[in-house]
Amino acid sequence: MEVAAPVQTDLDLAAHQRRDCVAPDLPTAHRVADSKARTVPSAAHAGNQSLERAIRARQGTGGKAFVPYLVAGFPSDARFVDALRRAEDAGCDAVEVGIPFSDPIADGPVIQSAGQYCLERGVGVCRALELIHGASPRIPVVLMSYLNPLLAHGCGRLSQDALAAGVRGLVIPDLPLEPARSADREPSNGTQHRATQVYQAGAASARRRRSGQAARETAAPHGGEHDAAPAPLPEVIDCLWRGGLQRILLAAPTTPDARLTRIGRRAQGFLYAVTVTGVTGVRDCISSETVRFLARASAVAGCPVLAGFGIADARSAARAARHCDGVIIGSALVEILRRGSARRSNDELRRFLVQVRRALRHVKGARQC
């Protein structure tokens, strides 16, 4: 997963209001937790430890962390759950699970295609949490989702549902630093953030649709109850973190030093260091610009720094890990799952995970936070 500067600039979220702003009538993770067919992961499971603690435990062995990325429900529900378990068996330190979305601004063609396929099968937040819960992960799960599916699900509800399913951290690529603030708010300059403006407009529109008022909108008096202003976006987002989910923030090579310092101070679990100015996908090499950026991020982060986007194999993973605390690999894994039969791709996935894990076992680098 890669982002040029979604964490650094005001993102235009208007395009995201098309299909994902109204929560679908799907079963919630609470119902999953009550299902007799599944067993809730016990508190003894390693998946219930904090994400940051799991990564630091890897550092304690002299190695670097490895976090594979999977698209929820891809290429099928059963094979997705199997891939989660294979990641655990291969010794991965956590797993990142992407929620399919209609406008994935940070994703390259491989992950976009997988996400679209899953959207057409009806995979959303509820189904993703149901599948994660069913896998009973013993390593922490990181949920990666764009903002609108989370707003549709309900941020307060999401925190509870996600933790019950085994999720320990959350990445929101199109949520800039300012609305992501929790109790550590910075002074406002009085300018409403564009994300807040779009959120408020979308929330009001969703309420009108739910209450059947859209057809009478022009006749309704201004300031009617159905047009009441929603809670400010930062307050809504706060609900995500109050339950205990760790707030994973992204930074890119283009992030200025001052902003990078603020991101490094507020990130939890790990700082997601986007290694390229572009979208997700395999790259051939680690550039000198990336090396300098990882050094800048490592110097200011109060938590581990993991490099993601463009890392394709064990060799490039080891090369990137020399300059940070670990790596995230996505497109290469999704491509393995996409091609070939279930048995063939599952065997290839296992070999890939084991090769990367071995390559990161004794990587020497300047950073051990």
C-alpha positions in Angstrom: 0.0 0.0 0.0 1.5 3.4 -1.0 0.5 7.0 -0.6 2.3 10.0 -2.0 1.0 12.5 0.6 -2.4 11.5 1.9 -1.2 12.0 5.4 0.4 15.3 4.7 -2.2 17.2 2.7 -5.9 17.9 2.8 -7.5 15.0 0.8 -10.5 15.6 -1.3 -12.8 12.9 0.1 -15.8 14.0 -2.0 -15.4 11.1 -4.5 -15.7 8.7 -1.6 -19.3 9.7 -0.8 -20.7 7.8 -3.8 -21.4 4.3 -2.6 -20.0 3.8 0.9 -21.5 6.4 3.2 -24.6 4.5 4.2 -24.1 1.4 6.4 -25.4 -1.7 4.8 -27.7 -4.0 6.7 -25.1 -6.7 7.4 -24.6 -8.8 10.5 -22.4 -7.1 13.0 -19.3 -8.5 14.7 -21.3 -8.7 17.9 -23.5 -11.3 16.3 -20.4 -13.1 15.2 -19.1 -13.1 18.7 -22.3 -14.7 19.9 -22.3 -17.4 17.1 -22.0 -20.9 18.4 -20.0 -21.8 15.2 -17.1 -19.7 16.3 -14.9 -19.4 19.3 -13.9 -16.0 20.6 -10.1 -15.8 20.9 -9.1 -16.1 24.5 -7.2 -13.4 26.3 -4.2 -15.7 26.4 -3.8 -15.5 22.6 -0.8 -13.6 21.4 -3.2 -11.6 19.2 -4.4 -9.9 22.3 -1.1 -8.4 23.1 -0.4 -4.9 21.8 0.9 -4.5 18.3 3.9 -2.5 19.4 4.8 -5.1 22.0 4.8 -7.8 19.3 7.2 -5.8 17.1 9.5 -5.0 19.9 9.6 -8.7 20.9 10.9 -9.4 17.4 13.6 -6.7 17.9 14.6 -8.4 21.1 15.6 -11.5 19.1 17.9 -9.4 16.9 15.6 -9.6 13.9 13.2 -7.3 12.0 9.4 -7.4 11.9 7.5 -8.8 9.0 3.8 -7.8 8.4 2.1 -9.3 5.3 -0.9 -7.5 3.8 -4.0 -9.4 2.6 -7.2 -8.2 1.1 -10.2 -9.3 3.2 -12.0 -12.2 1.5 -9.6 -12.6 -1.3 -9.5 -14.7 -3.4 -12.2 -16.5 -1.4 -13.3 -16.4 2.2 -11.8 -19.8 2.9 -8.5 -19.1 1.3 -8.2 -15.7 3.0 -8.6 -17.4 6.4 -6.1 -20.0 5.4 -3.6 -17.2 4.3 -4.0 -15.6 7.8 -3.2 -18.8 9.4 -0.2 -19.5 7.1 1.2 -16.0 8.0 1.0 -17.0 11.7 2.6 -20.4 11.1 5.4 -18.7 9.1 6.4 -16.6 12.1 5.0 -13.2 10.9 4.7 -10.6 13.7 1.3 -9.3 12.6 -1.0 -9.3 9.6 -2.5 -6.3 7.9 -5.9 -6.8 6.4 -7.3 -4.4 3.8 -11.1 -3.6 3.7 -12.3 -3.4 0.0 -13.3 0.1 -1.1 -14.7 1.6 -4.3 -12.1 4.4 -4.5 -8.8 3.1 -3.1 -6.5 6.1 -3.7 -3.5 4.5 -2.2 -3.7 1.1 -3.9 -2.0 0.0 -7.1 -3.6 -2.2 -9.8 -3.1 -5.5 -8.1 -4.7 -4.6 -4.8 -7.4 -2.5 -6.6 -8.4 -5.5 -8.7 -8.6 -7.8 -5.7 -10.6 -5.2 -3.8 -13.1 -4.7 -6.6 -13.6 -8.5 -6.9 -14.3 -8.7 -3.2 -16.7 -5.7 -3.3 -18.7 -7.5 -6.0 -18.9 -10.4 -3.6 -20.3 -8.1 -0.8 -17.2 -8.1 1.4 -17.2 -5.0 3.7 -16.2 -4.2 7.2 -18.7 -6.6 8.8 -17.7 -9.6 6.7 -14.0 -8.8 7.1 -14.3 -8.8 10.9 -16.3 -12.0 10.8 -13.5 -13.7 8.8 -10.8 -12.4 11.0 -12.7 -13.6 14.1 -13.2 -17.0 12.5 -9.5 -17.4 11.9 -8.8 -16.8 15.7 -5.5 -15.1 15.0 -2.7 -15.5 17.6 -0.8 -12.6 16.2 -2.0 -9.0 16.1 -4.1 -7.9 13.1 -3.9 -4.4 11.7 -7.0 -3.3 9.8 -6.4 -1.0 6.8 -9.5 0.9 5.7 -10.4 4.1 4.0 -12.5 6.5 6.1 -16.0 6.1 4.6 -16.5 2.4 5.4 -15.6 3.1 9.0 -18.1 6.0 9.2 -20.7 3.8 7.6 -20.1 1.0 10.2 -20.0 3.5 13.1 -16.7 4.5 14.6 -17.6 3.7 18.2 -19.1 0.3 17.2 -16.1 -0.4 15.0 -13.6 -0.2 17.9 -15.5 -2.7 20.0 -16.2 -5.1 17.0 -12.6 -4.9 15.8 -11.1 -5.6 19.2 -13.4 -8.6 19.6 -12.3 -10.0 16.3 -8.6 -9.8 17.1 -7.7 -6.4 15.5 -5.2 -4.4 17.4 -4.3 -1.5 15.1 -5.9 0.7 12.4 -4.5 2.4 9.3 -6.7 5.0 7.6 -4.8 6.2 4.5 -7.2 9.0 3.6 -7.4 10.4 7.1 -4.9 13.3 7.5 -3.1 13.9 10.8 -5.4 16.7 12.0 -8.8 14.8 12.2 -6.8 11.8 13.5 -5.9 13.8 16.7 -7.2 12.4 19.9 -6.6 14.0 23.3 -3.3 15.5 22.1 -5.0 18.2 20.0 -3.0 21.0 18.5 -4.3 24.6 18.5 -6.6 25.1 15.6 -6.1 28.0 13.2 -9.8 28.4 12.9 -10.0 26.9 9.4 -12.3 23.9 9.0 -10.5 20.9 7.5 -11.8 19.9 4.1 -12.2 16.3 5.4 -14.6 17.7 8.1 -16.6 19.7 5.5 -17.1 16.6 3.3 -17.8 14.4 6.3 -20.5 16.8 7.5 -22.1 17.1 4.1 -22.1 13.3 3.6 -23.5 12.6 7.1 -26.4 15.0 6.6 -27.1 13.4 3.2 -27.0 9.9 4.7 -29.5 10.9 7.4 -31.8 12.4 4.9 -31.8 9.2 2.8 -32.3 7.0 5.9 -35.3 9.1 7.0 -36.9 9.3 3.6 -36.6 13.0 3.5 -34.5 13.3 0.3 -37.6 13.7 -2.0 -38.9 16.5 0.2 -35.6 18.3 0.7 -36.5 21.4 -1.3 -39.8 21.8 0.6 -38.3 21.2 4.1 -37.5 24.4 6.1 -33.9 25.2 6.5 -32.5 24.0 9.8 -35.0 21.1 10.1 -34.1 18.2 12.4 -32.9 16.0 9.6 -30.3 18.7 8.7 -28.9 18.9 12.2 -25.1 19.2 12.1 -23.3 15.9 12.9 -20.6 15.8 15.6 -17.3 17.3 14.5 -15.2 14.7 12.6 -12.4 14.7 15.2 -14.9 13.8 17.9 -16.2 10.9 15.8 -12.7 9.7 15.0 -11.9 9.8 18.7 -14.3 6.9 19.2 -11.9 4.6 17.3 -9.1 5.1 19.7 -10.9 5.1 23.0 -11.5 1.4 23.0 -7.8 0.6 22.7 -7.1 0.3 18.9 -3.6 1.5 18.2 -3.4 4.5 15.8 -1.0 3.8 13.0 -0.1 6.9 11.0 1.6 7.1 7.6 4.4 9.3 6.4 6.0 9.6 3.0 9.3 10.8 1.6 7.7 14.1 0.8 6.6 14.7 4.4 8.4 17.8 5.8 10.5 17.4 8.9 8.2 19.3 11.2 5.2 17.3 10.2 7.1 14.1 10.3 8.0 14.9 13.9 4.3 15.4 14.8 3.4 12.2 13.1 6.2 10.3 14.8 5.1 11.6 18.2 1.4 10.6 17.7 1.8 7.2 15.9 1.0 4.1 17.9 1.9 0.5 17.2 4.2 1.5 14.4 4.8 4.3 12.0 3.9 3.3 8.5 6.8 4.6 6.3 5.6 4.8 2.7 8.8 4.2 0.8 7.7 5.8 -2.5 5.7 8.7 -3.8 3.1 6.7 -5.5 0.7 3.8 -5.0 1.2 0.2 -3.9 3.0 -2.2 -6.2 6.3 -4.0 -6.7 9.4 -1.8 -7.3 12.9 -2.9 -8.4 15.0 -1.2 -5.8 15.3 0.9 -2.7 16.2 4.5 -3.7 18.7 6.7 -1.9 15.7 9.1 -1.2 13.9 6.3 0.6 17.0 5.5 2.7 17.2 9.1 3.8 13.5 9.2 4.5 13.6 6.1 6.7 16.5 7.6 8.6 14.4 10.8 9.2 11.4 8.8 10.3 13.5 6.6 12.6 15.0 9.7 14.3 11.7 11.1 15.4 9.4 8.2 15.9 8.5 7.1 19.4 7.5 3.7 18.1 8.9 1.1 15.6 9.1 2.2 12.0 8.0 -0.2 9.3 8.6 0.3 5.6 5.8 -0.5 3.1 4.9 -0.1 -0.6 7.1 -1.5 -3.3 8.8 -4.3 -1.4 8.6 -7.3 -3.6 10.6 -10.2 -2.1 13.0 -11.4 0.6 16.0 -9.5 -0.9 14.3 -6.1 -1.1 12.7 -6.8 2.3 16.2 -7.3 3.9 17.5 -4.3 2.1 14.8 -2.0 3.4 14.9 -3.5 6.9 18.5 -2.4 7.3 17.2 1.2 7.7 14.1 0.6 9.9 12.4 -1.9 12.2 10.6 -4.1 9.7 8.6 -4.3 6.5 5.1 -4.7 5.1 4.6 -6.6 1.9 1.2 -6.5 0.0 1.0 -6.6 -3.8 3.4 -9.5 -4.2 1.3 -11.6 -1.8 -2.0 -10.6 -3.4 -0.6 -11.5 -6.8 0.5 -15.0 -5.5 -3.0 -15.6 -4.2 -4.6 -14.4 -7.5 -2.8 -16.7 -9.9 -3.0 -20.5 -10.2 -5.0 -23.1 -8.4 -5.7 -22.9 -4.6 -3.2 -25.6 -3.8 -0.4 -24.2 -6.0 -0.8 -20.6 -4.8 -1.1 -21.7 -1.2 2.2 -23.6 -1.4 3.8 -20.6 -3.1 2.4 -18.3 -0.4 3.9 -20.4 2.3 7.3 -20.5 0.6 7.3 -16.7 0.1 6.4 -16.0 3.7 9.0 -18.3 5.1 11.7 -16.9 2.7 11.0 -13.3 3.8 10.8 -14.3 7.5 14.2 -16.0 7.2 15.7 -13.0 5.4 14.7 -10.7 8.2 15.9 -13.0 11.0 19.4 -11.4 11.4 19.3 -8.2 9.5 21.8 -5.7 10.8 20.6 -2.1 10.9 21.1 1.2 12.6 17.7 1.3 14.2 16.6 -0.6 17.3 14.0 1.6 19.1 
